[in-house]
Structures are given as C-alpha cells and as structure tokens.
Amino acid sequence: MAIDPVCKMTVDEKTAKFKSDYKGKTYYFCAPGCKKSFDLNPEKYLN
C-alpha cells in the first residue's frame, strides 16, 4: 500500500486511479483533487 502524499490516506497501488510520476518515482492519490494539488507543487508535499 502507498500513502497519498497530500492527505496521507492509504492507497492501493493496484487499483489507484490517480497517480503521478515525479523525479523517477510514482506517487498514488486517493482523489483527483490530491493529484492536482501534488502536480501543482510536488515539493510542498515531499518535505
């Protein structure tokens, strides 16, 4: 299981509909809003 970097919810990588690649790593999201927030400013959620 992956952790949504925006809201910290647990996300199943196998069924996740929303994901983004950033600096060679794939991140999974629970909802499109979390993905959008991450895509706009990924460093905010990785620090």
Predicted model as a PDB file, atoms N, CA, C, CB and O in Angstrom, pLDDT in the B-factor column:
MODEL        1                                                                  
ATOM      1  N   MET A   1       0.839  -1.182   0.000  1.00 96.00           N  
ATOM      2  CA  MET A   1       0.000   0.000   0.000  1.00 96.00           C  
ATOM      3  C   MET A   1       0.883   1.245   0.000  1.00 96.00           C  
ATOM      4  CB  MET A   1      -0.954  -0.001   1.216  1.00 96.00           C  
ATOM      5  O   MET A   1       1.942   1.291   0.626  1.00 96.00           O  
ATOM      6  N   ALA A   2       0.408   2.237  -0.719  1.00 97.00           N  
ATOM      7  CA  ALA A   2       1.115   3.515  -0.788  1.00 97.00           C  
ATOM      8  C   ALA A   2       0.389   4.539   0.079  1.00 97.00           C  
ATOM      9  CB  ALA A   2       1.223   4.016  -2.259  1.00 97.00           C  
ATOM     10  O   ALA A   2      -0.775   4.356   0.434  1.00 97.00           O  
ATOM     11  N   ILE A   3       1.082   5.600   0.407  1.00 97.00           N  
ATOM     12  CA  ILE A   3       0.489   6.697   1.173  1.00 97.00           C  
ATOM     13  C   ILE A   3       0.322   7.898   0.233  1.00 97.00           C  
ATOM     14  CB  ILE A   3       1.381   7.070   2.425  1.00 97.00           C  
ATOM     15  O   ILE A   3       1.280   8.342  -0.399  1.00 97.00           O  
ATOM     16  N   ASP A   4      -0.877   8.399   0.154  1.00 98.00           N  
ATOM     17  CA  ASP A   4      -1.138   9.629  -0.605  1.00 98.00           C  
ATOM     18  C   ASP A   4      -0.318  10.741   0.044  1.00 98.00           C  
ATOM     19  CB  ASP A   4      -2.686   9.990  -0.630  1.00 98.00           C  
ATOM     20  O   ASP A   4      -0.541  11.047   1.216  1.00 98.00           O  
ATOM     21  N   PRO A   5       0.624  11.358  -0.677  1.00 98.00           N  
ATOM     22  CA  PRO A   5       1.486  12.365  -0.054  1.00 98.00           C  
ATOM     23  C   PRO A   5       0.751  13.643   0.331  1.00 98.00           C  
ATOM     24  CB  PRO A   5       2.611  12.707  -0.981  1.00 98.00           C  
ATOM     25  O   PRO A   5       1.278  14.444   1.103  1.00 98.00           O  
ATOM     26  N   VAL A   6      -0.446  13.848  -0.188  1.00 98.00           N  
ATOM     27  CA  VAL A   6      -1.189  15.078   0.109  1.00 98.00           C  
ATOM     28  C   VAL A   6      -2.028  14.920   1.371  1.00 98.00           C  
ATOM     29  CB  VAL A   6      -2.090  15.461  -1.073  1.00 98.00           C  
ATOM     30  O   VAL A   6      -1.898  15.720   2.297  1.00 98.00           O  
ATOM     31  N   CYS A   7      -2.889  13.899   1.425  1.00 98.00           N  
ATOM     32  CA  CYS A   7      -3.803  13.758   2.568  1.00 98.00           C  
ATOM     33  C   CYS A   7      -3.387  12.640   3.526  1.00 98.00           C  
ATOM     34  CB  CYS A   7      -5.213  13.496   2.070  1.00 98.00           C  
ATOM     35  O   CYS A   7      -3.992  12.468   4.584  1.00 98.00           O  
ATOM     36  N   LYS A   8      -2.349  11.879   3.149  1.00 97.00           N  
ATOM     37  CA  LYS A   8      -1.786  10.798   3.976  1.00 97.00           C  
ATOM     38  C   LYS A   8      -2.684   9.561   4.092  1.00 97.00           C  
ATOM     39  CB  LYS A   8      -1.504  11.323   5.353  1.00 97.00           C  
ATOM     40  O   LYS A   8      -2.451   8.711   4.951  1.00 97.00           O  
ATOM     41  N   MET A   9      -3.700   9.453   3.241  1.00 97.00           N  
ATOM     42  CA  MET A   9      -4.534   8.253   3.238  1.00 97.00           C  
ATOM     43  C   MET A   9      -3.777   7.093   2.601  1.00 97.00           C  
ATOM     44  CB  MET A   9      -5.860   8.510   2.490  1.00 97.00           C  
ATOM     45  O   MET A   9      -2.867   7.299   1.798  1.00 97.00           O  
ATOM     46  N   THR A  10      -4.158   5.885   2.960  1.00 98.00           N  
ATOM     47  CA  THR A  10      -3.574   4.699   2.355  1.00 98.00           C  
ATOM     48  C   THR A  10      -4.236   4.455   0.994  1.00 98.00           C  
ATOM     49  CB  THR A  10      -3.738   3.460   3.287  1.00 98.00           C  
ATOM     50  O   THR A  10      -5.457   4.541   0.864  1.00 98.00           O  
ATOM     51  N   VAL A  11      -3.416   4.151  -0.015  1.00 97.00           N  
ATOM     52  CA  VAL A  11      -3.908   3.932  -1.372  1.00 97.00           C  
ATOM     53  C   VAL A  11      -3.329   2.626  -1.897  1.00 97.00           C  
ATOM     54  CB  VAL A  11      -3.536   5.122  -2.307  1.00 97.00           C  
ATOM     55  O   VAL A  11      -2.128   2.378  -1.782  1.00 97.00           O  
ATOM     56  N   ASP A  12      -4.190   1.793  -2.473  1.00 97.00           N  
ATOM     57  CA  ASP A  12      -3.729   0.538  -3.070  1.00 97.00           C  
ATOM     58  C   ASP A  12      -3.175   0.837  -4.462  1.00 97.00           C  
ATOM     59  CB  ASP A  12      -4.889  -0.518  -3.143  1.00 97.00           C  
ATOM     60  O   ASP A  12      -3.902   1.300  -5.340  1.00 97.00           O  
ATOM     61  N   GLU A  13      -1.889   0.571  -4.653  1.00 96.00           N  
ATOM     62  CA  GLU A  13      -1.258   0.872  -5.945  1.00 96.00           C  
ATOM     63  C   GLU A  13      -1.907   0.125  -7.105  1.00 96.00           C  
ATOM     64  CB  GLU A  13       0.216   0.532  -5.890  1.00 96.00           C  
ATOM     65  O   GLU A  13      -1.925   0.614  -8.234  1.00 96.00           O  
ATOM     66  N   LYS A  14      -2.438  -1.060  -6.822  1.00 96.00           N  
ATOM     67  CA  LYS A  14      -3.015  -1.893  -7.883  1.00 96.00           C  
ATOM     68  C   LYS A  14      -4.333  -1.342  -8.413  1.00 96.00           C  
ATOM     69  CB  LYS A  14      -3.227  -3.300  -7.374  1.00 96.00           C  
ATOM     70  O   LYS A  14      -4.682  -1.580  -9.569  1.00 96.00           O  
ATOM     71  N   THR A  15      -5.058  -0.618  -7.591  1.00 96.00           N  
ATOM     72  CA  THR A  15      -6.370  -0.120  -8.005  1.00 96.00           C  
ATOM     73  C   THR A  15      -6.437   1.402  -8.065  1.00 96.00           C  
ATOM     74  CB  THR A  15      -7.429  -0.631  -7.065  1.00 96.00           C  
ATOM     75  O   THR A  15      -7.485   1.957  -8.392  1.00 96.00           O  
ATOM     76  N   ALA A  16      -5.348   2.077  -7.758  1.00 96.00           N  
ATOM     77  CA  ALA A  16      -5.356   3.542  -7.736  1.00 96.00           C  
ATOM     78  C   ALA A  16      -5.641   4.108  -9.126  1.00 96.00           C  
ATOM     79  CB  ALA A  16      -4.013   4.078  -7.213  1.00 96.00           C  
ATOM     80  O   ALA A  16      -5.014   3.709 -10.108  1.00 96.00           O  
ATOM     81  N   LYS A  17      -6.579   5.027  -9.199  1.00 97.00           N  
ATOM     82  CA  LYS A  17      -6.928   5.655 -10.474  1.00 97.00           C  
ATOM     83  C   LYS A  17      -6.068   6.885 -10.735  1.00 97.00           C  
ATOM     84  CB  LYS A  17      -8.410   6.039 -10.493  1.00 97.00           C  
ATOM     85  O   LYS A  17      -5.910   7.312 -11.879  1.00 97.00           O  
ATOM     86  N   PHE A  18      -5.518   7.448  -9.671  1.00 98.00           N  
ATOM     87  CA  PHE A  18      -4.793   8.708  -9.808  1.00 98.00           C  
ATOM     88  C   PHE A  18      -3.350   8.520  -9.378  1.00 98.00           C  
ATOM     89  CB  PHE A  18      -5.463   9.822  -8.979  1.00 98.00           C  
ATOM     90  O   PHE A  18      -3.067   8.126  -8.246  1.00 98.00           O  
ATOM     91  N   LYS A  19      -2.446   8.808 -10.296  1.00 97.00           N  
ATOM     92  CA  LYS A  19      -1.030   8.703  -9.965  1.00 97.00           C  
ATOM     93  C   LYS A  19      -0.231   9.693 -10.790  1.00 97.00           C  
ATOM     94  CB  LYS A  19      -0.516   7.272 -10.198  1.00 97.00           C  
ATOM     95  O   LYS A  19      -0.665  10.144 -11.850  1.00 97.00           O  
ATOM     96  N   SER A  20       0.948  10.022 -10.278  1.00 98.00           N  
ATOM     97  CA  SER A  20       1.853  10.940 -10.949  1.00 98.00           C  
ATOM     98  C   SER A  20       3.269  10.431 -10.788  1.00 98.00           C  
ATOM     99  CB  SER A  20       1.715  12.377 -10.391  1.00 98.00           C  
ATOM    100  O   SER A  20       3.623   9.839  -9.769  1.00 98.00           O  
ATOM    101  N   ASP A  21       4.061  10.667 -11.795  1.00 98.00           N  
ATOM    102  CA  ASP A  21       5.485  10.367 -11.712  1.00 98.00           C  
ATOM    103  C   ASP A  21       6.233  11.659 -11.456  1.00 98.00           C  
ATOM    104  CB  ASP A  21       5.997   9.674 -13.007  1.00 98.00           C  
ATOM    105  O   ASP A  21       5.994  12.673 -12.112  1.00 98.00           O  
ATOM    106  N   TYR A  22       7.140  11.610 -10.495  1.00 98.00           N  
ATOM    107  CA  TYR A  22       7.930  12.791 -10.169  1.00 98.00           C  
ATOM    108  C   TYR A  22       9.319  12.346  -9.766  1.00 98.00           C  
ATOM    109  CB  TYR A  22       7.265  13.624  -9.039  1.00 98.00           C  
ATOM    110  O   TYR A  22       9.484  11.549  -8.843  1.00 98.00           O  
ATOM    111  N   LYS A  23      10.319  12.867 -10.464  1.00 97.00           N  
ATOM    112  CA  LYS A  23      11.728  12.548 -10.200  1.00 97.00           C  
ATOM    113  C   LYS A  23      11.961  11.035 -10.134  1.00 97.00           C  
ATOM    114  CB  LYS A  23      12.181  13.202  -8.888  1.00 97.00           C  
ATOM    115  O   LYS A  23      12.666  10.545  -9.252  1.00 97.00           O  
ATOM    116  N   GLY A  24      11.362  10.306 -11.075  1.00 98.00           N  
ATOM    117  CA  GLY A  24      11.610   8.878 -11.187  1.00 98.00           C  
ATOM    118  C   GLY A  24      10.831   7.998 -10.234  1.00 98.00           C  
ATOM    119  O   GLY A  24      11.060   6.789 -10.190  1.00 98.00           O  
ATOM    120  N   LYS A  25       9.921   8.571  -9.471  1.00 97.00           N  
ATOM    121  CA  LYS A  25       9.118   7.793  -8.536  1.00 97.00           C  
ATOM    122  C   LYS A  25       7.637   8.023  -8.825  1.00 97.00           C  
ATOM    123  CB  LYS A  25       9.458   8.170  -7.071  1.00 97.00           C  
ATOM    124  O   LYS A  25       7.232   9.120  -9.209  1.00 97.00           O  
ATOM    125  N   THR A  26       6.835   6.978  -8.637  1.00 98.00           N  
ATOM    126  CA  THR A  26       5.399   7.086  -8.844  1.00 98.00           C  
ATOM    127  C   THR A  26       4.708   7.319  -7.507  1.00 98.00           C  
ATOM    128  CB  THR A  26       4.845   5.818  -9.533  1.00 98.00           C  
ATOM    129  O   THR A  26       4.981   6.631  -6.524  1.00 98.00           O  
ATOM    130  N   TYR A  27       3.813   8.294  -7.486  1.00 98.00           N  
ATOM    131  CA  TYR A  27       3.023   8.618  -6.292  1.00 98.00           C  
ATOM    132  C   TYR A  27       1.555   8.342  -6.593  1.00 98.00           C  
ATOM    133  CB  TYR A  27       3.233  10.112  -5.855  1.00 98.00           C  
ATOM    134  O   TYR A  27       1.078   8.584  -7.702  1.00 98.00           O  
ATOM    135  N   TYR A  28       0.854   7.838  -5.599  1.00 98.00           N  
ATOM    136  CA  TYR A  28      -0.550   7.449  -5.766  1.00 98.00           C  
ATOM    137  C   TYR A  28      -1.438   8.334  -4.905  1.00 98.00           C  
ATOM    138  CB  TYR A  28      -0.758   5.958  -5.401  1.00 98.00           C  
ATOM    139  O   TYR A  28      -1.066   8.754  -3.810  1.00 98.00           O  
ATOM    140  N   PHE A  29      -2.641   8.605  -5.447  1.00 98.00           N  
ATOM    141  CA  PHE A  29      -3.554   9.533  -4.772  1.00 98.00           C  
ATOM    142  C   PHE A  29      -4.936   8.925  -4.619  1.00 98.00           C  
ATOM    143  CB  PHE A  29      -3.646  10.851  -5.542  1.00 98.00           C  
ATOM    144  O   PHE A  29      -5.357   8.085  -5.414  1.00 98.00           O  
ATOM    145  N   CYS A  30      -5.638   9.368  -3.575  1.00 97.00           N  
ATOM    146  CA  CYS A  30      -6.975   8.846  -3.305  1.00 97.00           C  
ATOM    147  C   CYS A  30      -8.032   9.516  -4.157  1.00 97.00           C  
ATOM    148  CB  CYS A  30      -7.318   9.017  -1.846  1.00 97.00           C  
ATOM    149  O   CYS A  30      -9.095   8.942  -4.394  1.00 97.00           O  
ATOM    150  N   ALA A  31      -7.753  10.732  -4.624  1.00 97.00           N  
ATOM    151  CA  ALA A  31      -8.762  11.503  -5.353  1.00 97.00           C  
ATOM    152  C   ALA A  31      -8.079  12.459  -6.330  1.00 97.00           C  
ATOM    153  CB  ALA A  31      -9.670  12.288  -4.371  1.00 97.00           C  
ATOM    154  O   ALA A  31      -6.898  12.774  -6.180  1.00 97.00           O  
ATOM    155  N   PRO A  32      -8.838  12.920  -7.339  1.00 98.00           N  
ATOM    156  CA  PRO A  32      -8.239  13.828  -8.322  1.00 98.00           C  
ATOM    157  C   PRO A  32      -7.765  15.142  -7.709  1.00 98.00           C  
ATOM    158  CB  PRO A  32      -9.232  14.120  -9.421  1.00 98.00           C  
ATOM    159  O   PRO A  32      -6.806  15.741  -8.196  1.00 98.00           O  
ATOM    160  N   GLY A  33      -8.421  15.592  -6.653  1.00 98.00           N  
ATOM    161  CA  GLY A  33      -8.001  16.832  -6.011  1.00 98.00           C  
ATOM    162  C   GLY A  33      -6.613  16.725  -5.392  1.00 98.00           C  
ATOM    163  O   GLY A  33      -5.827  17.670  -5.446  1.00 98.00           O  
ATOM    164  N   CYS A  34      -6.320  15.571  -4.806  1.00 98.00           N  
ATOM    165  CA  CYS A  34      -4.989  15.351  -4.225  1.00 98.00           C  
ATOM    166  C   CYS A  34      -3.934  15.311  -5.326  1.00 98.00           C  
ATOM    167  CB  CYS A  34      -4.958  14.037  -3.403  1.00 98.00           C  
ATOM    168  O   CYS A  34      -2.853  15.879  -5.175  1.00 98.00           O  
ATOM    169  N   LYS A  35      -4.243  14.652  -6.413  1.00 98.00           N  
ATOM    170  CA  LYS A  35      -3.301  14.583  -7.540  1.00 98.00           C  
ATOM    171  C   LYS A  35      -3.032  15.977  -8.092  1.00 98.00           C  
ATOM    172  CB  LYS A  35      -3.849  13.663  -8.658  1.00 98.00           C  
ATOM    173  O   LYS A  35      -1.887  16.329  -8.374  1.00 98.00           O  
ATOM    174  N   LYS A  36      -4.076  16.757  -8.244  1.00 98.00           N  
ATOM    175  CA  LYS A  36      -3.928  18.116  -8.775  1.00 98.00           C  
ATOM    176  C   LYS A  36      -3.060  18.965  -7.851  1.00 98.00           C  
ATOM    177  CB  LYS A  36      -5.309  18.778  -8.962  1.00 98.00           C  
ATOM    178  O   LYS A  36      -2.174  19.682  -8.316  1.00 98.00           O  
ATOM    179  N   SER A  37      -3.308  18.889  -6.560  1.00 98.00           N  
ATOM    180  CA  SER A  37      -2.512  19.662  -5.600  1.00 98.00           C  
ATOM    181  C   SER A  37      -1.046  19.261  -5.670  1.00 98.00           C  
ATOM    182  CB  SER A  37      -3.045  19.467  -4.171  1.00 98.00           C  
ATOM    183  O   SER A  37      -0.158  20.114  -5.649  1.00 98.00           O  
ATOM    184  N   PHE A  38      -0.798  17.953  -5.753  1.00 98.00           N  
ATOM    185  CA  PHE A  38       0.577  17.463  -5.835  1.00 98.00           C  
ATOM    186  C   PHE A  38       1.240  17.938  -7.121  1.00 98.00           C  
ATOM    187  CB  PHE A  38       0.609  15.929  -5.756  1.00 98.00           C  
ATOM    188  O   PHE A  38       2.378  18.408  -7.094  1.00 98.00           O  
ATOM    189  N   ASP A  39       0.541  17.819  -8.243  1.00 98.00           N  
ATOM    190  CA  ASP A  39       1.119  18.199  -9.534  1.00 98.00           C  
ATOM    191  C   ASP A  39       1.472  19.684  -9.601  1.00 98.00           C  
ATOM    192  CB  ASP A  39       0.155  17.855 -10.653  1.00 98.00           C  
ATOM    193  O   ASP A  39       2.422  20.067 -10.284  1.00 98.00           O  
ATOM    194  N   LEU A  40       0.721  20.507  -8.906  1.00 98.00           N  
ATOM    195  CA  LEU A  40       0.990  21.947  -8.912  1.00 98.00           C  
ATOM    196  C   LEU A  40       2.233  22.301  -8.113  1.00 98.00           C  
ATOM    197  CB  LEU A  40      -0.202  22.704  -8.359  1.00 98.00           C  
ATOM    198  O   LEU A  40       2.940  23.248  -8.459  1.00 98.00           O  
ATOM    199  N   ASN A  41       2.512  21.553  -7.042  1.00 97.00           N  
ATOM    200  CA  ASN A  41       3.657  21.871  -6.184  1.00 97.00           C  
ATOM    201  C   ASN A  41       4.119  20.619  -5.442  1.00 97.00           C  
ATOM    202  CB  ASN A  41       3.294  22.992  -5.178  1.00 97.00           C  
ATOM    203  O   ASN A  41       3.898  20.509  -4.236  1.00 97.00           O  
ATOM    204  N   PRO A  42       4.753  19.676  -6.134  1.00 98.00           N  
ATOM    205  CA  PRO A  42       5.125  18.411  -5.502  1.00 98.00           C  
ATOM    206  C   PRO A  42       6.083  18.567  -4.321  1.00 98.00           C  
ATOM    207  CB  PRO A  42       5.745  17.511  -6.521  1.00 98.00           C  
ATOM    208  O   PRO A  42       5.983  17.822  -3.347  1.00 98.00           O  
ATOM    209  N   GLU A  43       6.988  19.501  -4.392  1.00 97.00           N  
ATOM    210  CA  GLU A  43       7.970  19.658  -3.304  1.00 97.00           C  
ATOM    211  C   GLU A  43       7.291  20.010  -1.976  1.00 97.00           C  
ATOM    212  CB  GLU A  43       8.996  20.748  -3.668  1.00 97.00           C  
ATOM    213  O   GLU A  43       7.807  19.677  -0.909  1.00 97.00           O  
ATOM    214  N   LYS A  44       6.151  20.674  -2.040  1.00 97.00           N  
ATOM    215  CA  LYS A  44       5.421  21.034  -0.821  1.00 97.00           C  
ATOM    216  C   LYS A  44       5.022  19.790  -0.035  1.00 97.00           C  
ATOM    217  CB  LYS A  44       4.174  21.861  -1.165  1.00 97.00           C  
ATOM    218  O   LYS A  44       4.998  19.806   1.195  1.00 97.00           O  
ATOM    219  N   TYR A  45       4.707  18.709  -0.755  1.00 97.00           N  
ATOM    220  CA  TYR A  45       4.197  17.507  -0.091  1.00 97.00           C  
ATOM    221  C   TYR A  45       5.274  16.459   0.178  1.00 97.00           C  
ATOM    222  CB  TYR A  45       3.107  16.894  -0.924  1.00 97.00           C  
ATOM    223  O   TYR A  45       5.021  15.472   0.868  1.00 97.00           O  
ATOM    224  N   LEU A  46       6.449  16.667  -0.354  1.00 95.00           N  
ATOM    225  CA  LEU A  46       7.516  15.686  -0.161  1.00 95.00           C  
ATOM    226  C   LEU A  46       8.482  16.106   0.944  1.00 95.00           C  
ATOM    227  CB  LEU A  46       8.279  15.481  -1.463  1.00 95.00           C  
ATOM    228  O   LEU A  46       9.344  15.321   1.339  1.00 95.00           O  
ATOM    229  N   ASN A  47       8.353  17.300   1.435  1.00 80.00           N  
ATOM    230  CA  ASN A  47       9.243  17.762   2.506  1.00 80.00           C  
ATOM    231  C   ASN A  47       8.588  17.696   3.851  1.00 80.00           C  
ATOM    232  CB  ASN A  47       9.701  19.165   2.245  1.00 80.00           C  
ATOM    233  O   ASN A  47       9.205  18.050   4.856  1.00 80.00           O  
TER     234      ASN A  47                                                      
ENDMDL                                                                          
END                                                                             
